[in-house]
Amino acid sequence: MDTQIQQRIEGLIASSPIFVFMKGNKLMPQCGFSNNVVQILHSLGVPFETFDVLSDMEIRQGIKDFSDWPTIPQVYLKGEFLGGSDILIEMYNSGELREKLEIALAS
């Protein structure tokens, strides 16, 4: 991966404790999986920022290389990759996501 792309990705991730690379944005998700993530985070009442990968093909491919994860959306918590839509749904349903977010955001 190009160093400049990697630095942009790292900067985006560092810009918010919860950061989501998705199709669309939190006001207008452009796919069902991205919408799932937005709805989960909204239901937990946590602040988060997003980046629309449809607006930048270098970031769209770069984030897949960066995380070694092939799909979008991708959710980061304090710089750590949590997963995509399916993983967030599982974590939400088990209560693990709420606990993990509360701990991370309290520190």
Residue frames as a rotation matrix with the C-alpha (Angstrom) as fourth column:
MET 1
0.581 0.814 0.000 0.00
0.814 -0.581 0.000 0.00
0.000 0.000 -1.000 0.00
ASP 2
0.039 -0.478 0.878 1.13
0.419 -0.789 -0.448 3.51
0.907 0.386 0.169 -0.82
THR 3
-0.643 -0.400 -0.653 2.54
0.749 -0.154 -0.644 5.33
0.157 -0.903 0.399 2.24
GLN 4
-0.924 0.318 0.211 0.39
-0.315 -0.948 0.047 8.39
0.215 -0.023 0.976 1.60
ILE 5
-0.032 0.950 -0.310 -2.80
-0.352 0.280 0.893 6.28
0.935 0.138 0.326 1.53
GLN 6
-0.047 -0.048 -0.998 -1.76
0.730 0.680 -0.067 4.49
0.682 -0.731 0.003 4.71
GLN 7
-0.902 -0.341 -0.266 -1.13
0.431 -0.657 -0.619 7.81
0.036 -0.672 0.739 6.46
ARG 8
-0.624 0.753 0.208 -4.53
-0.574 -0.622 0.532 9.14
0.530 0.213 0.821 5.35
ILE 9
0.173 0.690 -0.702 -6.23
0.060 0.704 0.707 6.01
0.983 -0.165 0.081 6.69
GLU 10
-0.336 -0.386 -0.859 -4.35
0.856 0.256 -0.450 6.20
0.394 -0.886 0.244 9.98
GLY 11
-0.992 -0.029 0.124 -5.29
-0.008 -0.956 -0.295 9.88
0.127 -0.293 0.948 10.29
LEU 12
-0.250 0.968 -0.012 -8.96
-0.526 -0.125 0.841 9.15
0.813 0.217 0.541 9.67
ILE 13
0.179 0.281 -0.943 -9.00
0.478 0.813 0.333 6.33
0.860 -0.510 0.011 12.23
ALA 14
-0.586 -0.525 -0.617 -7.27
0.789 -0.198 -0.582 8.56
0.183 -0.828 0.530 14.80
SER 15
-0.795 0.235 0.559 -9.75
-0.099 -0.960 0.263 11.41
0.598 0.154 0.786 14.25
SER 16
0.106 0.885 0.452 -12.51
-0.869 -0.138 0.475 9.79
0.483 -0.444 0.755 16.34
PRO 17
-0.465 -0.281 0.839 -12.68
-0.751 0.627 -0.207 7.11
-0.468 -0.726 -0.503 19.05
ILE 18
-0.025 0.488 0.872 -15.23
0.348 0.822 -0.450 5.26
-0.937 0.292 -0.190 16.89
PHE 19
-0.309 -0.156 -0.938 -14.60
-0.745 -0.573 0.340 5.47
-0.591 0.804 0.061 13.16
VAL 20
0.201 0.498 0.844 -16.50
0.239 0.811 -0.535 3.70
-0.950 0.309 0.044 10.39
PHE 21
-0.799 -0.315 -0.511 -15.43
-0.471 -0.200 0.859 3.24
-0.373 0.928 0.011 6.79
MET 22
-0.237 0.842 0.484 -18.70
0.352 0.539 -0.766 2.70
-0.906 -0.011 -0.424 4.96
LYS 23
-0.713 0.185 0.676 -20.66
0.653 -0.177 0.737 3.19
0.256 0.967 0.005 1.78
GLY 24
0.352 0.767 0.537 -22.40
0.402 -0.642 0.653 6.52
0.845 -0.014 -0.534 2.23
ASN 25
-0.709 -0.529 0.467 -22.36
-0.194 -0.491 -0.849 8.36
0.678 -0.692 0.246 5.53
LYS 26
-0.909 0.312 -0.277 -24.14
0.396 0.435 -0.809 8.16
-0.131 -0.845 -0.519 8.88
LEU 27
-0.458 0.780 -0.426 -26.94
-0.454 -0.617 -0.643 10.41
-0.764 -0.102 0.637 7.60
MET 28
0.558 0.633 -0.537 -27.41
-0.784 0.190 -0.590 8.47
-0.272 0.750 0.603 4.38
PRO 29
-0.283 -0.639 0.715 -25.95
-0.296 0.768 0.569 4.95
-0.912 -0.051 -0.406 4.30
GLN 30
-0.042 0.187 -0.981 -25.68
-0.990 -0.141 0.015 3.59
-0.136 0.972 0.191 0.75
CYS 31
-0.365 0.034 -0.930 -25.92
-0.340 0.926 0.167 -0.14
0.867 0.377 -0.326 1.51
GLY 32
0.643 0.753 -0.136 -27.73
-0.202 0.338 0.919 -2.38
0.739 -0.564 0.370 3.97
PHE 33
0.313 -0.602 -0.734 -24.58
0.821 0.560 -0.109 -3.51
0.477 -0.569 0.670 5.76
SER 34
-0.743 -0.559 0.369 -23.45
0.353 -0.795 -0.494 0.08
0.569 -0.237 0.787 6.34
ASN 35
-0.073 0.817 0.571 -26.96
-0.508 -0.523 0.684 0.94
0.858 -0.241 0.454 7.51
ASN 36
0.620 0.265 -0.738 -26.85
0.375 0.726 0.576 -1.94
0.689 -0.634 0.351 10.03
VAL 37
-0.291 -0.844 -0.451 -23.68
0.881 -0.054 -0.469 -0.54
0.372 -0.534 0.759 11.57
VAL 38
-0.746 0.063 0.663 -25.08
-0.099 -0.995 -0.017 3.00
0.659 -0.079 0.748 11.73
GLN 39
0.290 0.950 0.115 -28.32
-0.360 -0.003 0.933 1.80
0.887 -0.312 0.341 13.35
ILE 40
0.434 -0.215 -0.875 -26.41
0.720 0.666 0.194 -0.25
0.542 -0.714 0.444 15.96
LEU 41
-0.627 -0.767 -0.133 -24.16
0.708 -0.490 -0.509 2.67
0.325 -0.413 0.851 16.89
HIS 42
-0.520 0.535 0.666 -27.10
-0.359 -0.844 0.397 5.09
0.775 -0.033 0.631 17.01
SER 43
0.508 0.787 -0.349 -29.07
-0.016 0.414 0.910 2.69
0.861 -0.457 0.223 19.24
LEU 44
0.196 -0.533 -0.824 -26.13
0.933 0.361 -0.012 2.61
0.303 -0.766 0.567 21.67
GLY 45
0.948 0.314 -0.045 -26.04
0.314 -0.910 0.272 6.41
0.044 -0.272 -0.961 21.71
VAL 46
0.217 -0.948 -0.232 -22.33
0.589 -0.062 0.806 6.67
-0.778 -0.311 0.545 21.00
PRO 47
0.642 -0.076 -0.763 -20.70
-0.500 -0.796 -0.342 9.40
-0.581 0.601 -0.549 18.90
PHE 48
0.069 -0.647 0.759 -18.91
0.551 0.659 0.512 8.20
-0.832 0.383 0.402 15.79
GLU 49
0.064 -0.133 -0.989 -17.50
-0.685 -0.726 0.054 9.50
-0.726 0.674 -0.137 12.56
THR 50
0.523 0.190 0.831 -17.64
0.381 0.820 -0.427 7.99
-0.762 0.540 0.357 9.09
PHE 51
-0.457 -0.577 -0.677 -15.85
-0.518 -0.446 0.730 8.07
-0.723 0.684 -0.095 5.77
ASP 52
0.674 0.739 0.006 -17.68
-0.348 0.325 -0.879 7.36
-0.651 0.591 0.476 2.51
VAL 53
-0.262 -0.837 0.479 -15.48
0.087 0.474 0.876 4.91
-0.961 0.272 -0.051 0.59
LEU 54
0.360 0.457 0.813 -17.58
0.854 0.190 -0.484 5.53
-0.376 0.869 -0.322 -2.53
SER 55
0.978 0.024 -0.209 -16.07
-0.027 -0.971 -0.237 9.03
-0.208 0.238 -0.949 -2.65
ASP 56
0.280 -0.954 -0.107 -12.46
-0.950 -0.291 0.110 7.82
-0.137 0.071 -0.988 -2.82
MET 57
0.866 0.111 -0.488 -11.41
-0.293 0.903 -0.314 4.63
0.405 0.415 0.814 -4.60
GLU 58
-0.146 -0.980 -0.135 -7.89
-0.273 0.172 -0.946 4.74
0.951 -0.101 -0.293 -3.15
ILE 59
-0.556 0.035 0.830 -9.26
-0.831 -0.034 -0.555 4.68
0.009 -0.999 0.048 0.41
ARG 60
0.543 0.839 0.018 -11.88
-0.837 0.543 -0.062 2.09
-0.062 0.018 0.998 -0.58
GLN 61
0.670 -0.379 -0.638 -9.18
-0.014 0.853 -0.522 -0.36
0.742 0.359 0.566 -1.65
GLY 62
-0.290 -0.902 0.320 -6.61
-0.340 -0.215 -0.915 0.87
0.895 -0.374 -0.244 0.84
ILE 63
-0.064 0.309 0.949 -8.75
-0.997 -0.052 -0.050 0.17
0.034 -0.950 0.311 3.90
LYS 64
0.915 0.373 -0.151 -9.20
-0.382 0.924 -0.032 -3.44
0.127 0.087 0.988 2.76
ASP 65
0.322 -0.891 -0.320 -5.43
0.188 0.391 -0.901 -3.82
0.928 0.230 0.293 2.52
PHE 66
-0.293 -0.430 0.854 -4.86
-0.642 -0.574 -0.509 -1.92
0.709 -0.697 -0.107 5.78
SER 67
0.089 0.465 0.881 -7.15
-0.972 0.235 -0.025 -4.17
-0.218 -0.854 0.473 7.83
ASP 68
-0.913 -0.325 -0.248 -6.66
-0.395 0.858 0.329 -7.33
0.106 0.398 -0.911 5.76
TRP 69
-0.419 0.879 0.227 -10.47
0.256 0.354 -0.899 -7.49
-0.871 -0.319 -0.374 5.73
PRO 70
-0.832 -0.109 0.545 -12.19
0.539 0.082 0.839 -7.77
-0.136 0.991 -0.009 2.33
THR 71
-0.086 0.929 0.361 -15.50
0.873 -0.105 0.476 -6.03
0.480 0.356 -0.802 2.97
ILE 72
-0.933 0.018 0.360 -17.00
-0.134 -0.945 -0.299 -2.65
0.335 -0.327 0.884 3.84
PRO 73
0.702 -0.204 0.683 -18.14
-0.416 -0.895 0.159 -1.39
0.579 -0.395 -0.713 6.35
GLN 74
-0.045 -0.744 -0.666 -15.22
0.643 0.489 -0.589 -1.53
0.764 -0.455 0.457 8.74
VAL 75
0.838 0.406 0.364 -15.48
-0.049 -0.609 0.792 -0.29
0.544 -0.681 -0.490 12.31
TYR 76
-0.249 -0.950 -0.187 -12.53
0.421 0.068 -0.904 0.92
0.872 -0.304 0.384 14.39
LEU 77
0.896 0.439 -0.059 -12.58
0.216 -0.318 0.923 1.56
0.387 -0.840 -0.380 18.13
LYS 78
0.764 -0.645 -0.026 -9.70
-0.399 -0.503 0.766 3.67
-0.508 -0.575 -0.642 19.44
GLY 79
0.022 -0.798 -0.602 -7.61
-0.987 -0.115 0.116 2.59
-0.162 0.591 -0.790 16.46
GLU 80
-0.754 -0.258 0.604 -8.40
-0.271 0.960 0.072 -1.11
-0.599 -0.110 -0.793 16.79
PHE 81
-0.608 0.529 -0.592 -10.28
-0.623 0.145 0.769 -2.89
0.493 0.836 0.241 14.00
LEU 82
-0.383 0.569 0.728 -13.49
-0.671 0.370 -0.643 -4.40
-0.635 -0.734 0.240 15.43
GLY 83
-0.655 0.198 0.729 -14.99
0.488 0.848 0.209 -5.88
-0.577 0.492 -0.652 12.29
GLY 84
-0.921 0.384 0.064 -17.77
-0.127 -0.451 0.883 -5.38
0.368 0.806 0.464 9.82
SER 85
-0.234 0.948 0.215 -21.54
-0.827 -0.311 0.469 -5.59
0.512 -0.068 0.857 9.89
ASP 86
0.389 0.429 -0.815 -21.91
-0.071 0.896 0.438 -9.27
0.918 -0.113 0.379 10.81
ILE 87
-0.427 -0.639 -0.639 -19.39
0.642 0.284 -0.713 -9.07
0.637 -0.715 0.289 13.65
LEU 88
-0.905 0.120 0.408 -21.00
-0.313 -0.837 -0.448 -5.90
0.288 -0.534 0.795 15.03
ILE 89
0.097 0.991 -0.096 -24.45
-0.698 0.136 0.703 -7.53
0.710 -0.001 0.704 14.93
GLU 90
0.252 -0.071 -0.965 -23.12
0.401 0.915 0.038 -10.56
0.881 -0.397 0.260 16.85
MET 91
-0.742 -0.621 -0.254 -21.34
0.509 -0.274 -0.816 -8.35
0.437 -0.734 0.520 19.40
TYR 92
-0.651 0.588 0.480 -24.44
-0.616 -0.779 0.119 -6.16
0.443 -0.218 0.869 19.78
ASN 93
0.306 0.860 -0.409 -26.77
-0.445 0.509 0.737 -9.12
0.842 -0.043 0.538 20.30
SER 94
0.147 -0.332 -0.932 -24.48
0.638 0.751 -0.168 -10.67
0.756 -0.570 0.322 22.92
GLY 95
0.967 0.198 -0.159 -24.02
0.250 -0.641 0.725 -7.38
0.041 -0.741 -0.670 24.81
GLU 96
0.226 -0.971 -0.080 -20.28
0.902 0.177 0.393 -7.49
-0.367 -0.161 0.916 24.16
LEU 97
-0.153 -0.284 0.947 -20.33
0.755 -0.652 -0.074 -4.39
0.638 0.703 0.314 21.94
ARG 98
0.711 0.478 0.515 -22.00
0.042 -0.760 0.648 -2.15
0.702 -0.439 -0.561 24.54
GLU 99
0.879 -0.412 -0.239 -19.51
0.335 0.179 0.925 -3.31
-0.338 -0.893 0.296 27.18
LYS 100
0.031 -0.927 0.373 -16.50
0.986 0.091 0.143 -2.85
-0.167 0.363 0.917 24.91
LEU 101
0.023 0.049 0.999 -17.61
0.534 -0.845 0.029 0.64
0.845 0.533 -0.045 23.87
GLU 102
0.912 0.368 0.180 -18.35
0.040 -0.517 0.855 1.74
0.407 -0.773 -0.487 27.44
ILE 103
0.623 -0.751 -0.221 -14.91
0.590 0.266 0.762 0.62
-0.514 -0.605 0.608 28.61
ALA 104
-0.178 -0.746 0.642 -13.06
0.982 -0.174 0.070 2.17
0.059 0.643 0.764 25.67
LEU 105
0.111 0.291 0.950 -14.91
0.415 -0.882 0.221 5.47
0.903 0.370 -0.219 25.78
ALA 106
0.965 0.233 -0.116 -14.51
0.186 -0.305 0.934 5.80
0.183 -0.923 -0.337 29.55
SER 107
0.406 -0.889 -0.210 -10.72
0.755 0.197 0.626 5.57
-0.515 -0.413 0.751 29.36
